[in-house]
Amino acid sequence: MRETSKNDTSPVLGRVVPAVTWLRGYSLAALHKDLLAAVIVTIMLIPQSLAYALLAGLPAEVGLYASIAPLVAYALFGSSRTLSVGPVAVASLMSAAALGQVAAQGTADYLSAAVLLALLSGLFLLLLGILRLGFLANFLSHPVISGFITASGILIAFSQLKHLMGVSAHGDNLPELLHSMYAGLGSINLYTLLLGAGVVAFLFWSRRGAVALLQRCSLSRNAAALVVKAAPVVGVIVTVLLASGFDLESRGVKLVGEIPSGLPSFGWPSFSLALIQQLWMPAVMISIIGYVESISVGKTLGAKRRQKVDMNQELIGLGAANMAAGVSGGFPVTGGFSRSVVNFDAGAETQLASVFTAIGIALAAIFLTPFLYYLPKATLAATIIVAVLSLVDFSILQKTWRFSPSDFFAVLVTIVVTLLFGVEAGVSCGVVASIVLFLYRTSKPHIAEVGLVEGTEHFRNIKRHTVLTVPQILTIRVDESLMFSNAAFLEERIYADVASNPEIRHVILMCSAVNEIDWSALETLESINVQLAEGGVCLHLSEVKGPVMDSLQRSGFLNEISGKIFFTQYQAFSELRHNSTGCST
């Protein structure tokens, strides 16, 4: 057994830098798995990085820069062993929308703003992590986030059609994009359209037909699925050869052009206070959406291997990744669903796979950039379109309509606002919709009148079960903590029930589901106690939990209540069922 001392800081260091934990027991077998996963993810990530830089309105090499240092930073500080960070579609679209408000694409100011956006995102995430505020992500409802991502996927796909057709178009929302593309229909470049459509068709076919074809070539289904992930690289190679061999640039096909070779230069960018004021809110929005997406992927993959993902440590890991992106000339990054799944399926054991991937991307930035001069932008656009269409999920509307109409309308409004007014308005609407849904549900908790199931000591809803009740007792069960948002709702319910039955002499508030009572709710209980007593009705509490009882004791409410506090509801019912005197006024 390993001896420990008071000076042993390994557990503390392991919490701050999770990489220390998995590095301590690292094995040669894990190394082989991580290397294989890194090769596969690197092949997949190169065209993705270039494509998402294009989506963000940035030079192609910036996508490569955002896939080097951030991966290493997250490997050190992230809590998930298989999450793969880097540029993703939604964050790239949100970045483009934010940067377009402060600078023109293609300028040095635009690139500087992108770097600052990454730094601000990183600082915000780090601050949340240090303050241990990871729970705030729970206030964004998943249906609303799904609706926003679906609408964003549609916007991204339409924004890339201009590259697919070789026309000039602009716009941050669907009406603007459609109008500008309609105006440019007369200038479609046939070569660009054929090239782009061909890549789209190939990528869609590779997702379906290629797996079956490779299986017939004696590959297992899992191996075939991993090989198919390299399909975008095949598209890149073929179209680069076509563009260079047939001089498609002279025929109007737009190419990526010259990409500076070499690694990114590290440094703290220059910025102004005015630019920070313009970008801090978009940075917050990008951080929130990126964090929610990352934590969802990380938890899903972690559960498959029974590995814990710490919500607060994830904030620090993603914050460090974005800070690394900022100081290395990149733009906002987050955990990507597709590359993380590929990383997991390829057998990655630890974040060393991401470190190896970063090395692979760095080698590509040094040696492969001259080859990428002839890469058509239509190829990257096709890669983006095929990737983001998998994000579009209109089934969420059908599912929420069947389950919860309030969720349905929140999702629908988020989708419509995002499509009509852009991603910034959409994500703001999503946040507001989530908060409104939360407040609405807590303001109207489920409240049931309950009665005794004869032959037992259990109490159930009188509308759902055959139960025993007596006229002089009203038992109300509140299935929610009592707080400022729902106290008035409870008060109105009690007064209405008492007014409808003049025989009631005892009101028992069954608190089995009440975990907390805030000050506003306490004042409401005090008011209910006084009003009922004036009408000759006693207020009693039953099944009060320990922490709630402590709060009521400290407040002095237990000394003022007109009735009693019962340990169980059955005890309260048994004692009061024959008592019809109530309280004296």
PLY file of the C-alpha trace (Angstrom):
ply
format ascii 1.0
element vertex 585
property float x
property float y
property float z
element edge 584
property int vertex1
property int vertex2
end_header
0.00 0.00 0.00
1.32 3.44 -0.90
2.22 5.52 2.13
0.95 9.09 2.29
2.09 12.03 4.34
0.62 15.33 5.40
2.68 17.00 2.70
1.37 14.74 -0.09
-0.40 17.12 -2.49
-1.30 14.53 -5.15
-5.06 14.49 -4.44
-5.24 18.28 -4.50
-3.12 18.49 -7.65
-5.30 15.81 -9.25
-8.41 17.92 -8.64
-6.82 21.05 -10.11
-5.08 19.25 -12.99
-7.05 16.03 -13.72
-4.38 14.89 -16.17
-2.21 14.01 -13.16
-4.71 11.31 -12.17
-4.76 9.37 -15.43
-1.07 9.92 -16.21
-0.08 8.22 -12.95
-1.29 4.79 -14.10
-0.72 5.22 -17.83
0.13 2.01 -19.70
1.60 0.96 -23.06
-1.78 -0.53 -24.07
-3.46 2.83 -23.44
-0.74 4.53 -25.50
-1.51 2.33 -28.52
-5.24 3.08 -28.25
-4.68 6.82 -27.85
-2.33 6.94 -30.85
-4.84 5.13 -33.07
-7.68 7.42 -31.96
-5.48 10.48 -32.56
-4.71 9.44 -36.12
-8.40 8.97 -36.93
-9.51 12.21 -35.25
-6.67 14.19 -36.89
-7.76 13.02 -40.34
-11.31 14.06 -39.52
-10.37 17.34 -37.83
-8.21 18.87 -40.57
-11.05 19.53 -43.05
-13.41 20.38 -40.18
-11.03 23.00 -38.79
-10.62 24.64 -42.20
-14.38 24.53 -42.82
-15.37 26.05 -39.49
-12.83 28.84 -39.90
-14.54 29.59 -43.22
-17.91 29.54 -41.45
-16.64 32.02 -38.86
-15.43 34.31 -41.66
-11.77 33.75 -40.77
-8.71 32.63 -42.78
-8.41 28.85 -43.08
-5.23 28.63 -41.02
-7.04 30.05 -37.99
-9.07 26.85 -37.88
-5.84 24.87 -37.60
-4.52 27.18 -34.89
-7.74 26.68 -32.90
-7.13 22.91 -33.02
-3.66 22.82 -31.51
-3.12 24.66 -28.19
-6.77 24.36 -27.04
-6.60 20.56 -27.25
-3.50 20.49 -25.04
-5.02 22.93 -22.53
-8.20 20.90 -22.22
-6.18 17.67 -21.92
-4.55 19.10 -18.80
-7.55 20.70 -17.10
-10.66 18.94 -18.48
-12.40 16.22 -16.49
-13.62 14.11 -19.43
-11.11 11.57 -20.72
-12.60 11.34 -24.23
-14.14 14.75 -25.03
-12.43 16.33 -28.03
-12.46 20.13 -28.20
-11.99 22.42 -31.17
-14.01 24.60 -33.55
-17.66 23.55 -33.84
-20.44 24.63 -36.18
-22.76 26.51 -33.81
-19.98 28.38 -32.00
-18.44 29.32 -35.37
-21.77 30.70 -36.61
-22.26 32.65 -33.38
-18.71 33.98 -33.68
-19.35 35.15 -37.23
-22.55 36.93 -36.14
-20.73 38.69 -33.29
-17.61 39.60 -35.25
-19.62 40.93 -38.17
-20.98 43.64 -35.87
-17.55 45.05 -35.03
-15.34 44.60 -38.13
-15.38 43.65 -41.80
-14.41 40.12 -42.82
-10.91 39.78 -44.19
-9.48 42.65 -42.14
-6.91 42.55 -39.35
-9.49 44.01 -36.98
-11.83 41.08 -37.66
-9.10 38.58 -36.76
-8.14 40.55 -33.64
-11.78 40.61 -32.56
-11.98 36.81 -33.01
-8.97 36.32 -30.77
-10.46 38.65 -28.14
-13.78 36.78 -28.35
-11.97 33.54 -27.50
-10.18 35.20 -24.58
-13.39 36.67 -23.18
-15.13 33.31 -23.49
-12.24 31.65 -21.69
-12.20 34.22 -18.88
-15.95 33.89 -18.38
-15.79 30.09 -18.23
-12.82 30.16 -15.87
-14.64 32.58 -13.56
-17.70 30.33 -13.46
-15.48 27.32 -12.76
-13.56 29.00 -9.95
-16.84 30.12 -8.36
-18.19 26.55 -8.88
-21.25 27.74 -10.80
-21.53 24.76 -13.14
-25.06 24.15 -11.91
-26.20 27.25 -13.83
-26.22 25.13 -17.00
-29.21 23.29 -15.56
-31.32 26.43 -16.00
-31.14 26.07 -19.79
-33.79 23.55 -20.74
-32.61 20.85 -23.14
-35.65 21.18 -25.44
-34.92 24.89 -25.88
-31.24 24.19 -26.58
-32.27 21.51 -29.10
-34.54 24.02 -30.81
-31.75 26.60 -30.99
-29.26 24.09 -32.40
-31.81 22.91 -34.97
-32.44 26.46 -36.16
-28.70 27.20 -36.14
-28.08 24.13 -38.28
-30.56 25.43 -40.86
-28.94 28.88 -40.85
-25.48 27.38 -41.23
-26.56 25.20 -44.15
-28.17 28.13 -45.96
-25.18 30.39 -45.25
-22.93 27.89 -47.05
-25.08 27.59 -50.16
-23.40 30.72 -51.55
-20.04 28.90 -51.58
-21.72 25.86 -53.09
-23.15 27.93 -55.96
-20.32 30.42 -56.35
-22.50 33.48 -55.72
-22.21 36.47 -53.43
-24.67 36.46 -50.55
-24.87 37.79 -47.04
-27.16 37.87 -44.04
-27.42 36.78 -40.41
-30.93 35.37 -40.63
-32.96 33.25 -43.02
-34.91 36.03 -44.79
-31.70 37.98 -45.52
-29.89 34.87 -46.74
-32.75 33.81 -49.01
-33.16 37.30 -50.45
-29.47 37.78 -51.20
-29.12 34.31 -52.73
-32.19 34.85 -54.90
-30.64 38.06 -56.16
-27.47 36.17 -57.08
-29.07 33.23 -58.89
-28.13 34.71 -62.26
-24.41 34.56 -61.44
-24.18 30.87 -60.42
-20.87 29.32 -61.38
-21.62 25.96 -63.01
-18.21 24.47 -62.20
-18.53 25.45 -58.53
-22.05 24.06 -58.35
-21.08 20.73 -59.92
-18.05 20.41 -57.66
-19.94 21.29 -54.48
-22.99 19.19 -55.29
-20.72 16.26 -56.10
-18.99 16.48 -52.72
-22.34 16.76 -50.91
-23.65 13.69 -52.74
-20.45 11.76 -51.98
-20.51 12.64 -48.29
-24.16 11.66 -47.93
-23.51 8.40 -49.77
-20.47 7.67 -47.62
-22.62 7.86 -44.49
-24.91 5.13 -45.79
-23.57 3.12 -48.71
-19.87 3.24 -47.83
-20.32 1.33 -44.57
-22.05 -1.56 -46.34
-19.41 -1.53 -49.10
-16.54 -1.68 -46.61
-18.26 -4.46 -44.69
-18.33 -6.49 -47.89
-14.58 -5.93 -47.99
-14.27 -7.85 -44.70
-14.21 -4.85 -42.36
-16.27 -5.00 -39.17
-19.17 -2.55 -38.87
-17.37 -0.46 -36.23
-14.16 -0.35 -38.28
-16.11 0.59 -41.40
-17.92 3.37 -39.53
-14.59 4.81 -38.38
-13.08 4.67 -41.89
-16.13 6.48 -43.26
-15.36 9.40 -40.93
-12.38 10.11 -43.20
-14.71 10.71 -46.18
-14.28 14.53 -46.01
-10.52 14.01 -46.47
-11.21 12.00 -49.63
-13.39 14.87 -50.84
-10.58 17.33 -50.12
-7.94 15.28 -51.95
-10.09 14.64 -55.03
-11.28 18.24 -55.41
-7.78 19.63 -54.83
-6.52 17.40 -57.66
-9.41 18.46 -59.90
-8.91 22.16 -59.15
-5.18 22.04 -59.83
-5.33 19.64 -62.79
-8.06 21.51 -64.68
-7.15 25.02 -63.52
-10.63 25.58 -62.07
-9.52 28.87 -60.52
-9.43 30.42 -64.00
-13.03 29.19 -64.50
-14.29 31.14 -61.52
-14.07 28.45 -58.84
-13.05 30.15 -55.60
-10.15 28.44 -53.82
-8.89 28.69 -50.25
-5.69 30.15 -51.65
-2.36 30.57 -49.95
-2.27 29.40 -46.34
0.74 30.46 -44.28
2.69 27.40 -43.20
4.01 27.03 -39.69
2.77 27.07 -36.14
0.75 29.89 -34.56
2.62 32.63 -32.77
1.78 32.94 -29.10
1.10 36.30 -27.55
-1.40 38.51 -25.76
-3.40 40.46 -28.37
-3.98 44.19 -28.22
-7.55 45.33 -27.68
-9.58 48.31 -26.58
-12.14 48.75 -23.83
-14.73 49.69 -26.46
-14.20 46.36 -28.26
-14.56 44.45 -24.98
-17.86 46.24 -24.34
-19.10 45.13 -27.76
-17.99 41.51 -27.46
-18.50 40.52 -23.82
-22.18 39.61 -24.21
-21.65 37.48 -27.38
-18.74 35.81 -25.54
-21.05 34.93 -22.65
-23.67 33.49 -25.03
-21.08 31.43 -26.94
-19.65 30.17 -23.64
-23.05 29.10 -22.29
-24.14 27.27 -25.44
-20.71 25.68 -25.86
-20.59 24.56 -22.24
-24.05 23.00 -22.35
-23.15 21.13 -25.54
-19.81 19.97 -24.10
-21.14 18.81 -20.76
-23.92 16.85 -22.48
-21.44 15.03 -24.72
-18.94 14.52 -21.89
-21.53 13.04 -19.53
-22.92 10.74 -22.22
-19.50 9.33 -23.09
-18.39 9.22 -19.46
-21.44 7.18 -18.45
-20.54 4.48 -20.98
-17.26 3.85 -19.15
-18.45 4.84 -15.68
-16.11 7.83 -15.65
-17.08 10.94 -13.71
-17.36 14.29 -15.47
-17.15 17.23 -13.06
-19.34 20.15 -14.16
-17.20 22.79 -12.46
-13.92 21.31 -13.68
-15.36 21.27 -17.20
-15.82 25.03 -16.95
-12.14 25.36 -16.06
-11.08 22.95 -18.82
-13.10 24.73 -21.50
-12.02 28.10 -20.14
-8.37 27.07 -20.40
-8.98 25.79 -23.95
-10.47 29.11 -25.03
-7.71 31.07 -23.34
-5.21 28.92 -25.23
-7.12 29.63 -28.45
-6.95 33.34 -27.74
-3.20 33.49 -27.08
-2.44 31.32 -30.14
-4.43 33.23 -32.75
-7.55 31.04 -32.70
-11.27 31.64 -32.08
-13.83 30.19 -29.62
-13.78 26.41 -29.23
-15.83 23.85 -27.35
-16.38 20.11 -27.14
-17.58 18.74 -30.47
-20.15 15.95 -30.61
-19.01 14.23 -33.81
-15.26 14.27 -33.14
-15.77 13.24 -29.49
-17.84 10.24 -30.55
-15.19 9.30 -33.13
-12.49 9.70 -30.48
-14.46 7.45 -28.12
-15.32 4.82 -30.75
-11.69 4.72 -31.91
-10.77 3.55 -28.41
-9.21 6.65 -26.85
-8.40 5.94 -23.21
-7.21 9.35 -22.04
-6.76 12.96 -23.12
-3.30 12.05 -24.39
-5.16 11.18 -27.58
-6.05 14.89 -27.89
-2.42 15.84 -27.32
-1.39 13.52 -30.16
-4.17 15.02 -32.29
-2.80 18.50 -31.61
0.63 17.30 -32.75
-0.95 15.90 -35.93
-2.70 19.21 -36.66
0.54 21.07 -35.99
2.36 18.87 -38.52
-0.41 19.55 -41.02
-0.03 23.29 -40.45
3.70 23.00 -41.16
3.78 20.61 -44.11
0.34 20.38 -45.78
-0.64 24.01 -46.28
0.94 24.38 -49.76
-1.21 21.45 -50.92
-4.34 23.19 -49.61
-3.91 26.21 -51.92
-6.10 24.51 -54.54
-8.81 23.47 -52.07
-12.17 24.78 -53.38
-14.27 26.67 -50.87
-17.22 24.68 -52.21
-15.65 21.53 -50.76
-15.45 23.06 -47.30
-19.02 24.36 -47.65
-20.20 20.88 -48.59
-18.41 19.46 -45.54
-20.17 21.98 -43.29
-23.61 21.42 -44.84
-23.46 17.65 -44.44
-22.13 17.94 -40.88
-24.71 20.46 -39.64
-27.74 18.82 -41.19
-27.29 16.06 -38.62
-27.96 18.76 -35.99
-31.40 19.53 -37.44
-34.00 17.63 -35.44
-37.59 18.71 -35.98
-38.79 15.64 -34.07
-38.24 17.68 -30.90
-41.40 19.61 -31.82
-43.49 16.45 -32.05
-41.99 14.99 -28.87
-42.54 18.13 -26.79
-46.07 18.64 -28.15
-47.04 15.17 -26.93
-45.29 15.50 -23.60
-45.54 19.17 -22.61
-47.25 21.94 -24.65
-45.32 24.60 -22.69
-42.02 23.02 -23.79
-43.35 22.82 -27.36
-44.13 26.54 -27.54
-40.75 27.41 -25.98
-38.96 25.30 -28.60
-41.08 26.68 -31.44
-40.51 30.29 -30.42
-36.74 29.68 -30.12
-36.59 28.12 -33.60
-38.67 30.88 -35.22
-36.78 33.72 -33.52
-33.40 32.22 -34.45
-34.40 31.75 -38.10
-36.00 35.18 -38.48
-33.68 37.35 -36.39
-30.37 35.46 -36.16
-28.40 33.46 -33.62
-27.87 36.25 -31.07
-31.60 36.89 -30.81
-32.21 33.13 -30.85
-29.87 32.30 -27.98
-31.22 35.25 -25.97
-34.72 33.98 -26.60
-33.63 30.48 -25.58
-32.23 31.73 -22.27
-35.36 33.79 -21.55
-37.64 30.90 -22.55
-35.80 28.52 -20.22
-36.05 30.92 -17.29
-39.73 31.67 -17.99
-40.49 27.94 -18.18
-38.72 27.37 -14.86
-40.57 30.23 -13.15
-43.90 29.18 -14.65
-43.54 25.62 -13.39
-42.39 26.62 -9.92
-45.14 29.25 -9.68
-47.85 26.64 -10.24
-46.72 23.48 -8.46
-48.83 20.35 -8.35
-51.12 20.62 -5.35
-53.42 17.74 -4.47
-56.12 17.16 -1.87
-55.38 13.75 -0.38
-57.29 11.16 1.57
-56.55 7.89 3.40
-56.31 4.65 1.41
-58.36 2.46 3.74
-56.53 -0.47 5.28
-53.21 1.38 4.96
-51.45 4.45 6.33
-50.98 5.93 2.86
-52.58 9.10 1.52
-53.31 9.65 -2.16
-54.93 12.21 -4.49
-58.73 12.09 -4.09
-59.16 12.59 -7.86
-57.10 9.53 -8.74
-57.88 7.03 -5.99
-60.74 5.79 -3.84
-59.86 7.22 -0.46
-61.41 8.07 2.90
-62.00 11.74 3.75
-63.90 13.50 6.51
-65.76 16.83 6.05
-63.96 18.72 8.80
-60.42 17.98 7.51
-58.77 19.37 4.40
-55.39 17.82 3.66
-53.30 19.58 1.01
-50.09 18.02 -0.34
-47.68 20.39 -2.10
-45.28 18.64 -4.48
-42.70 21.42 -4.54
-40.57 23.55 -2.24
-42.36 26.68 -1.04
-40.84 29.91 -2.31
-41.68 33.42 -3.43
-42.87 32.25 -6.86
-45.54 29.80 -5.67
-46.55 30.90 -2.17
-49.47 33.00 -3.43
-50.67 30.08 -5.56
-50.83 27.85 -2.46
-52.55 30.59 -0.47
-55.27 31.03 -3.09
-55.83 27.26 -3.30
-56.29 26.89 0.47
-58.67 29.85 0.74
-60.73 28.60 -2.21
-61.06 25.07 -0.77
-61.97 26.37 2.69
-64.54 28.78 1.24
-66.17 25.97 -0.74
-66.72 23.78 2.34
-68.01 25.53 5.50
-67.59 22.28 7.51
-63.78 22.43 7.38
-62.22 22.97 10.82
-58.70 21.67 10.20
-56.28 22.27 7.31
-53.31 19.93 7.23
-50.42 20.94 4.99
-48.64 17.70 4.06
-44.97 18.67 3.55
-43.44 15.36 2.46
-42.25 16.93 -0.85
-41.22 20.32 0.60
-37.43 20.55 0.73
-37.19 24.26 1.49
-39.28 27.24 2.57
-37.95 30.71 1.77
-38.77 33.93 3.63
-41.56 34.99 1.28
-43.27 31.61 1.66
-42.84 31.81 5.45
-44.61 35.16 5.52
-47.39 33.63 3.40
-47.73 30.72 5.85
-47.96 33.21 8.70
-50.74 35.05 6.87
-52.59 31.78 6.11
-52.30 30.80 9.78
-53.81 34.09 10.95
-56.60 34.17 8.36
-57.66 30.58 9.02
-57.60 31.07 12.78
-59.86 34.09 12.46
-62.35 31.83 10.70
-62.12 29.15 13.37
-59.93 26.83 11.26
-56.69 25.33 12.60
-53.57 25.03 10.44
-51.45 21.90 10.96
-48.28 20.61 9.32
-47.31 16.98 8.78
-44.24 15.08 7.60
-42.00 18.15 7.80
-38.39 17.40 6.86
-35.59 18.10 9.31
-33.94 21.09 7.57
-37.36 22.70 6.99
-38.29 22.11 10.64
-35.04 23.78 11.71
-35.86 26.85 9.61
-39.39 27.07 11.01
-38.05 26.70 14.55
-35.53 29.53 14.08
-38.20 31.80 12.63
-40.55 31.35 15.60
-43.39 30.18 13.37
-43.85 26.98 15.36
-44.77 29.09 18.40
-47.44 30.95 16.44
-49.12 28.15 14.48
-52.73 27.58 15.52
-52.55 23.80 15.17
-49.91 21.12 15.64
-46.90 19.62 13.90
-47.43 15.91 13.23
-44.72 13.38 12.50
-46.87 11.52 9.95
-49.98 12.35 7.98
-51.69 9.22 9.34
-51.08 10.43 12.89
-52.61 13.82 12.03
-55.66 12.28 10.36
-56.26 9.80 13.18
-56.13 12.48 15.87
-58.22 15.10 14.09
-60.88 13.01 12.32
-63.17 13.13 15.36
-62.34 16.72 16.31
-64.84 19.15 14.82
-64.29 22.10 17.16
-61.53 23.81 15.18
-59.82 26.90 16.60
-61.40 29.49 18.84
-61.24 33.03 17.47
0 1
1 2
2 3
3 4
4 5
5 6
6 7
7 8
8 9
9 10
10 11
11 12
12 13
13 14
14 15
15 16
16 17
17 18
18 19
19 20
20 21
21 22
22 23
23 24
24 25
25 26
26 27
27 28
28 29
29 30
30 31
31 32
32 33
33 34
34 35
35 36
36 37
37 38
38 39
39 40
40 41
41 42
42 43
43 44
44 45
45 46
46 47
47 48
48 49
49 50
50 51
51 52
52 53
53 54
54 55
55 56
56 57
57 58
58 59
59 60
60 61
61 62
62 63
63 64
64 65
65 66
66 67
67 68
68 69
69 70
70 71
71 72
72 73
73 74
74 75
75 76
76 77
77 78
78 79
79 80
80 81
81 82
82 83
83 84
84 85
85 86
86 87
87 88
88 89
89 90
90 91
91 92
92 93
93 94
94 95
95 96
96 97
97 98
98 99
99 100
100 101
101 102
102 103
103 104
104 105
105 106
106 107
107 108
108 109
109 110
110 111
111 112
112 113
113 114
114 115
115 116
116 117
117 118
118 119
119 120
120 121
121 122
122 123
123 124
124 125
125 126
126 127
127 128
128 129
129 130
130 131
131 132
132 133
133 134
134 135
135 136
136 137
137 138
138 139
139 140
140 141
141 142
142 143
143 144
144 145
145 146
146 147
147 148
148 149
149 150
150 151
151 152
152 153
153 154
154 155
155 156
156 157
157 158
158 159
159 160
160 161
161 162
162 163
163 164
164 165
165 166
166 167
167 168
168 169
169 170
170 171
171 172
172 173
173 174
174 175
175 176
176 177
177 178
178 179
179 180
180 181
181 182
182 183
183 184
184 185
185 186
186 187
187 188
188 189
189 190
190 191
191 192
192 193
193 194
194 195
195 196
196 197
197 198
198 199
199 200
200 201
201 202
202 203
203 204
204 205
205 206
206 207
207 208
208 209
209 210
210 211
211 212
212 213
213 214
214 215
215 216
216 217
217 218
218 219
219 220
220 221
221 222
222 223
223 224
224 225
225 226
226 227
227 228
228 229
229 230
230 231
231 232
232 233
233 234
234 235
235 236
236 237
237 238
238 239
239 240
240 241
241 242
242 243
243 244
244 245
245 246
246 247
247 248
248 249
249 250
250 251
251 252
252 253
253 254
254 255
255 256
256 257
257 258
258 259
259 260
260 261
261 262
262 263
263 264
264 265
265 266
266 267
267 268
268 269
269 270
270 271
271 272
272 273
273 274
274 275
275 276
276 277
277 278
278 279
279 280
280 281
281 282
282 283
283 284
284 285
285 286
286 287
287 288
288 289
289 290
290 291
291 292
292 293
293 294
294 295
295 296
296 297
297 298
298 299
299 300
300 301
301 302
302 303
303 304
304 305
305 306
306 307
307 308
308 309
309 310
310 311
311 312
312 313
313 314
314 315
315 316
316 317
317 318
318 319
319 320
320 321
321 322
322 323
323 324
324 325
325 326
326 327
327 328
328 329
329 330
330 331
331 332
332 333
333 334
334 335
335 336
336 337
337 338
338 339
339 340
340 341
341 342
342 343
343 344
344 345
345 346
346 347
347 348
348 349
349 350
350 351
351 352
352 353
353 354
354 355
355 356
356 357
357 358
358 359
359 360
360 361
361 362
362 363
363 364
364 365
365 366
366 367
367 368
368 369
369 370
370 371
371 372
372 373
373 374
374 375
375 376
376 377
377 378
378 379
379 380
380 381
381 382
382 383
383 384
384 385
385 386
386 387
387 388
388 389
389 390
390 391
391 392
392 393
393 394
394 395
395 396
396 397
397 398
398 399
399 400
400 401
401 402
402 403
403 404
404 405
405 406
406 407
407 408
408 409
409 410
410 411
411 412
412 413
413 414
414 415
415 416
416 417
417 418
418 419
419 420
420 421
421 422
422 423
423 424
424 425
425 426
426 427
427 428
428 429
429 430
430 431
431 432
432 433
433 434
434 435
435 436
436 437
437 438
438 439
439 440
440 441
441 442
442 443
443 444
444 445
445 446
446 447
447 448
448 449
449 450
450 451
451 452
452 453
453 454
454 455
455 456
456 457
457 458
458 459
459 460
460 461
461 462
462 463
463 464
464 465
465 466
466 467
467 468
468 469
469 470
470 471
471 472
472 473
473 474
474 475
475 476
476 477
477 478
478 479
479 480
480 481
481 482
482 483
483 484
484 485
485 486
486 487
487 488
488 489
489 490
490 491
491 492
492 493
493 494
494 495
495 496
496 497
497 498
498 499
499 500
500 501
501 502
502 503
503 504
504 505
505 506
506 507
507 508
508 509
509 510
510 511
511 512
512 513
513 514
514 515
515 516
516 517
517 518
518 519
519 520
520 521
521 522
522 523
523 524
524 525
525 526
526 527
527 528
528 529
529 530
530 531
531 532
532 533
533 534
534 535
535 536
536 537
537 538
538 539
539 540
540 541
541 542
542 543
543 544
544 545
545 546
546 547
547 548
548 549
549 550
550 551
551 552
552 553
553 554
554 555
555 556
556 557
557 558
558 559
559 560
560 561
561 562
562 563
563 564
564 565
565 566
566 567
567 568
568 569
569 570
570 571
571 572
572 573
573 574
574 575
575 576
576 577
577 578
578 579
579 580
580 581
581 582
582 583
583 584
